[in-house]
Amino acid sequence: MSPVQGKQEDETLVEAALRVLNTADPFEKAQLGDLVASKWLQGTITRPYDPFHNLPLPDRPARLTNVKLVSPSLMPKLGKAGSLQSRQAIVHSLVHTESWAIDLSWDIIARFGKEEAMPREFFTDFVKVAQDEGRHFSLLAARLEELGSSYGALPAHDGLWDSAMATSKDLLARLAIEHCVHEARGLDVLPTTMSRFRNGGDDDTANLLETIVYPEEITHCAVGVKWFKYLCLRSRNPAFYQDSLASQESEAARSETPVEEENEEVIQKFHAIVRTHFRGPLKPPFNEKARKAAGFGPQWYEPLAVKGPATEF
């Protein structure tokens, strides 16, 4: 066995996550992420992190330079999938989003898992999200090739990573903005996107979005909601929540605080964070069915559809 093989066999999940983040080629990044995820889920990688070793995180994940980056305000219109050019542009945009979603999933593991002393279930949830995002990237990139284009052929923007950096010091903010705002916005617009592809005669892309991407993105939003709630409740009783998420229901049963009041506190915290870290109101219409499936109802997001003051929290 080579020293490199031995090191990789003994590596922690955070060390493996950093290898993914430091892989520039997005196709290799997706493949490596899938391998790391499988090793964690199968128990080959056993330790989430080394408690005695702090590892440096990259300020920005490694990326190839073949994708021309422009400001979000300068992005060309994608169109409504009525033409091949529009369908290529929409799928290219989705591929780029998924490429960043891979990095965001591994970044939250490496950046916050140890720092916030998160339970093992947190790591497993985001490993599954990362694996899904890698699969979405690979499938959509392959579909883009079938449509006669390729990743990097069109301009893109890095707004997702910009918001990740703005929340790099605060796990609650990262969960709220990336998973409960940006990913939830994806749930709002995907049904229309699927309909547009069908109307344009592209059932293959519509089916890919409908049967794989859309249902799995619901579960990703659910992960964000779940861990946002967990952190809020743990702040009330740190010792009780330190080791197990399963304690939420039993704690709620024992708590002297009514569940409705507890939930209201969580929602108010969410509103305060979004108003602090997200510019402007949320944009309706909202996909209430998908958002409900992800674990948050209208009281979470409808008040944010109108301008409100930034709130201290």
C-alpha positions as CSV (number, residue, x, y, z in Angstrom):
1,M,0.0,0.0,0.0
2,S,1.3,3.4,-0.9
3,P,1.5,6.2,1.7
4,V,-1.2,8.1,-0.2
5,Q,-3.5,5.1,-0.2
6,G,-2.9,4.6,3.5
7,K,-3.6,8.2,4.2
8,Q,-6.8,8.1,2.2
9,E,-8.0,4.9,3.9
10,D,-7.6,6.6,7.3
11,E,-8.9,10.0,6.3
12,T,-11.8,11.7,8.0
13,L,-14.9,12.9,6.2
14,V,-13.8,16.5,6.5
15,E,-10.4,15.7,4.9
16,A,-12.2,13.9,2.1
17,A,-14.6,16.9,1.7
18,L,-11.6,19.2,1.3
19,R,-10.2,16.9,-1.5
20,V,-13.6,17.4,-3.3
21,L,-13.5,21.2,-2.8
22,N,-9.9,21.3,-4.1
23,T,-10.8,19.4,-7.3
24,A,-11.1,21.9,-10.1
25,D,-12.7,19.8,-12.9
26,P,-16.5,19.7,-12.1
27,F,-16.9,16.2,-13.6
28,E,-14.0,14.9,-11.5
29,K,-15.4,16.8,-8.5
30,A,-18.8,15.0,-9.0
31,Q,-17.2,11.6,-9.4
32,L,-14.9,12.1,-6.3
33,G,-17.9,13.4,-4.3
34,D,-19.9,10.3,-5.2
35,L,-17.0,8.0,-4.1
36,V,-16.5,9.8,-0.8
37,A,-20.3,9.8,-0.1
38,S,-20.4,6.0,-0.8
39,K,-17.5,5.4,1.6
40,W,-19.1,7.4,4.4
41,L,-22.6,5.8,3.9
42,Q,-21.0,2.3,3.7
43,G,-18.9,2.9,6.8
44,T,-15.5,2.9,5.1
45,I,-14.9,6.4,6.2
46,T,-15.8,6.3,9.9
47,R,-14.7,9.5,11.5
48,P,-16.3,12.8,10.7
49,Y,-13.3,14.8,11.7
50,D,-10.1,14.8,13.8
51,P,-11.0,16.7,17.0
52,F,-7.3,17.6,17.5
53,H,-6.5,18.8,14.0
54,N,-7.8,22.0,12.4
55,L,-7.7,22.0,8.6
56,P,-7.6,25.2,6.5
57,L,-10.5,25.7,4.2
58,P,-10.2,27.3,0.8
59,D,-11.6,30.7,0.5
60,R,-13.1,29.5,-2.8
61,P,-13.4,26.0,-4.1
62,A,-11.1,25.0,-7.0
63,R,-12.9,25.8,-10.3
64,L,-11.8,25.6,-13.9
65,T,-11.6,28.9,-15.8
66,N,-13.5,27.7,-18.9
67,V,-16.8,29.1,-17.8
68,K,-17.1,32.8,-18.5
69,L,-18.4,34.6,-15.4
70,V,-20.5,37.7,-15.6
71,S,-22.5,39.7,-13.0
72,P,-26.0,38.3,-12.4
73,S,-27.4,41.6,-13.8
74,L,-25.5,41.1,-17.1
75,M,-26.7,37.5,-17.7
76,P,-28.5,37.0,-21.1
77,K,-32.2,36.1,-20.9
78,L,-32.7,32.4,-20.9
79,G,-36.0,32.4,-22.8
80,K,-38.9,30.1,-22.3
81,A,-37.6,26.8,-23.9
82,G,-39.4,27.5,-27.1
83,S,-36.1,27.2,-29.2
84,L,-33.1,25.0,-29.0
85,Q,-31.0,28.0,-28.1
86,S,-33.2,28.7,-25.1
87,R,-33.3,25.1,-24.0
88,Q,-29.5,25.0,-24.1
89,A,-29.3,28.2,-22.1
90,I,-31.7,26.9,-19.4
91,V,-30.0,23.6,-19.0
92,H,-26.5,25.2,-19.0
93,S,-27.8,27.5,-16.1
94,L,-29.0,24.4,-14.2
95,V,-25.7,22.6,-14.8
96,H,-23.8,25.6,-13.4
97,T,-26.1,25.8,-10.4
98,E,-25.6,22.1,-9.6
99,S,-21.8,22.5,-9.9
100,W,-21.9,25.0,-7.1
101,A,-24.4,22.9,-5.2
102,I,-21.8,20.2,-5.0
103,D,-19.3,22.6,-3.5
104,L,-21.8,24.1,-1.1
105,S,-22.7,20.7,0.3
106,W,-19.1,19.7,0.9
107,D,-18.3,23.2,2.2
108,I,-21.0,23.1,4.9
109,I,-19.6,19.7,6.1
110,A,-16.0,21.0,6.2
111,R,-16.7,24.5,7.5
112,F,-19.4,24.0,10.1
113,G,-19.6,20.3,11.2
114,K,-16.7,20.3,13.6
115,E,-16.9,24.0,14.5
116,E,-20.6,23.7,15.6
117,A,-20.1,20.2,17.2
118,M,-22.9,18.9,15.0
119,P,-24.1,15.3,15.5
120,R,-23.2,12.5,13.1
121,E,-26.7,12.7,11.4
122,F,-25.8,16.2,10.2
123,F,-22.8,14.9,8.3
124,T,-24.8,12.0,6.8
125,D,-27.6,14.3,5.7
126,F,-25.3,16.6,3.8
127,V,-23.3,13.8,2.4
128,K,-26.5,12.5,0.8
129,V,-27.3,16.0,-0.5
130,A,-23.8,16.3,-2.0
131,Q,-24.2,12.9,-3.7
132,D,-27.5,14.0,-5.1
133,E,-26.1,17.3,-6.4
134,G,-23.2,15.5,-8.1
135,R,-25.7,13.2,-9.8
136,H,-27.8,16.1,-10.9
137,F,-24.8,17.8,-12.4
138,S,-23.7,14.7,-14.3
139,L,-27.1,14.0,-15.7
140,L,-27.8,17.6,-16.7
141,A,-24.4,18.0,-18.2
142,A,-24.9,14.9,-20.3
143,R,-28.3,16.2,-21.4
144,L,-26.7,19.5,-22.4
145,E,-24.3,17.5,-24.6
146,E,-27.3,15.8,-26.2
147,L,-28.8,19.2,-26.9
148,G,-25.6,20.1,-28.8
149,S,-23.9,22.3,-26.3
150,S,-21.5,21.8,-23.3
151,Y,-20.8,23.2,-19.9
152,G,-18.7,26.3,-20.4
153,A,-20.2,27.2,-23.8
154,L,-22.3,29.9,-22.3
155,P,-21.8,32.6,-19.6
156,A,-22.8,32.1,-16.0
157,H,-22.8,33.9,-12.6
158,D,-21.5,32.9,-9.2
159,G,-24.3,34.4,-7.1
160,L,-24.7,31.2,-5.1
161,W,-21.1,31.3,-3.9
162,D,-21.3,35.0,-3.2
163,S,-24.1,34.3,-0.7
164,A,-22.2,31.4,0.7
165,M,-19.3,33.6,1.5
166,A,-21.6,36.2,3.1
167,T,-22.8,33.4,5.5
168,S,-19.4,31.7,6.0
169,K,-19.3,32.6,9.7
170,D,-22.8,31.6,10.6
171,L,-24.4,28.1,10.1
172,L,-27.9,29.3,10.9
173,A,-27.5,32.0,8.2
174,R,-26.0,29.5,5.7
175,L,-29.0,27.1,6.2
176,A,-31.5,29.8,6.0
177,I,-30.2,31.5,2.8
178,E,-28.8,28.6,0.8
179,H,-31.4,26.0,1.6
180,C,-34.5,27.8,2.8
181,V,-34.3,30.7,0.3
182,H,-32.3,29.8,-2.8
183,E,-33.1,26.1,-2.9
184,A,-36.7,26.8,-2.1
185,R,-36.8,29.3,-4.9
186,G,-35.8,26.4,-7.2
187,L,-38.9,24.5,-6.0
188,D,-41.0,27.5,-6.9
189,V,-39.7,27.8,-10.5
190,L,-39.0,24.2,-11.5
191,P,-42.7,23.2,-12.3
192,T,-42.9,26.1,-14.8
193,T,-39.5,25.1,-16.2
194,M,-40.7,21.6,-16.7
195,S,-43.9,22.7,-18.4
196,R,-41.9,25.0,-20.8
197,F,-39.7,22.1,-21.8
198,R,-42.7,19.9,-22.5
199,N,-44.4,22.7,-24.5
200,G,-41.2,23.1,-26.5
201,G,-41.2,19.4,-27.3
202,D,-38.4,18.4,-25.0
203,D,-39.9,15.6,-22.9
204,D,-36.4,14.1,-22.1
205,T,-35.3,17.2,-20.2
206,A,-38.7,17.6,-18.6
207,N,-38.7,14.0,-17.4
208,L,-35.2,14.3,-16.0
209,L,-36.2,17.4,-14.0
210,E,-39.6,15.9,-12.9
211,T,-38.5,12.4,-11.8
212,I,-35.0,13.0,-10.4
213,V,-34.0,16.7,-9.8
214,Y,-37.3,18.1,-8.5
215,P,-38.2,15.5,-5.9
216,E,-34.6,15.3,-4.6
217,E,-34.4,19.1,-4.3
218,I,-37.5,19.0,-2.0
219,T,-35.5,16.7,0.3
220,H,-32.5,19.1,0.2
221,C,-34.8,22.0,1.4
222,A,-36.1,19.7,4.1
223,V,-32.5,19.1,5.3
224,G,-32.0,22.8,5.6
225,V,-35.2,23.3,7.6
226,K,-34.5,20.3,9.8
227,W,-31.1,21.6,10.9
228,F,-32.2,25.2,11.2
229,K,-34.8,24.1,13.7
230,Y,-32.3,21.9,15.4
231,L,-29.8,24.7,16.0
232,C,-32.6,27.0,17.3
233,L,-33.8,24.4,19.7
234,R,-30.3,23.4,20.8
235,S,-29.6,27.0,21.7
236,R,-32.4,26.6,24.3
237,N,-31.0,23.4,25.8
238,P,-27.4,22.7,24.5
239,A,-26.7,19.7,26.6
240,F,-29.9,17.9,25.6
241,Y,-29.4,18.3,21.9
242,Q,-25.7,17.8,21.7
243,D,-25.7,14.1,20.6
244,S,-29.0,13.3,19.1
245,L,-31.4,15.0,16.8
246,A,-34.0,12.3,17.7
247,S,-34.4,14.2,21.0
248,Q,-36.4,17.0,19.4
249,E,-39.8,15.3,19.8
250,S,-39.2,14.0,23.3
251,E,-37.8,17.4,24.4
252,A,-40.8,19.1,22.9
253,A,-43.0,16.8,24.9
254,R,-41.2,17.6,28.2
255,S,-40.8,21.3,27.5
256,E,-42.7,23.8,29.5
257,T,-42.8,26.0,26.4
258,P,-45.7,25.3,24.2
259,V,-44.8,23.8,20.8
260,E,-46.6,26.6,19.0
261,E,-44.5,29.2,20.9
262,E,-41.3,27.3,20.2
263,N,-42.1,27.1,16.5
264,E,-42.9,30.8,16.5
265,E,-39.5,31.6,18.0
266,V,-37.8,29.5,15.2
267,I,-39.8,31.3,12.5
268,Q,-39.1,34.7,13.9
269,K,-35.4,33.8,14.0
270,F,-35.6,32.8,10.4
271,H,-37.3,36.0,9.4
272,A,-34.6,38.0,11.2
273,I,-31.7,36.2,9.5
274,V,-33.2,36.3,6.0
275,R,-33.9,40.1,6.3
276,T,-30.3,40.6,7.4
277,H,-28.6,38.4,4.8
278,F,-30.9,38.5,1.8
279,R,-31.4,41.6,-0.3
280,G,-35.1,42.5,-0.9
281,P,-38.3,40.6,-0.4
282,L,-38.8,36.9,-1.4
283,K,-40.5,36.6,-4.8
284,P,-43.9,34.9,-5.1
285,P,-45.7,32.9,-6.3
286,F,-44.6,30.2,-3.9
287,N,-44.8,26.4,-4.5
288,E,-46.8,25.8,-1.3
289,K,-47.1,22.0,-1.9
290,A,-43.4,21.5,-2.3
291,R,-42.4,23.8,0.5
292,K,-44.9,22.0,2.8
293,A,-43.3,18.7,1.8
294,A,-39.9,20.2,2.8
295,G,-41.2,21.1,6.2
296,F,-42.1,24.8,6.2
297,G,-45.4,26.4,5.7
298,P,-46.5,29.9,4.5
299,Q,-45.8,31.5,7.9
300,W,-42.1,31.0,7.2
301,Y,-41.9,32.8,3.9
302,E,-45.1,34.8,3.1
303,P,-44.1,37.6,5.6
304,L,-40.8,37.9,3.8
305,A,-42.5,38.6,0.4
306,V,-42.9,42.2,1.6
307,K,-40.1,44.5,2.7
308,G,-39.2,44.5,6.3
309,P,-36.5,46.0,8.5
310,A,-33.3,44.1,9.2
311,T,-33.6,42.7,12.7
312,E,-31.0,42.1,15.3
313,F,-30.8,38.4,16.4
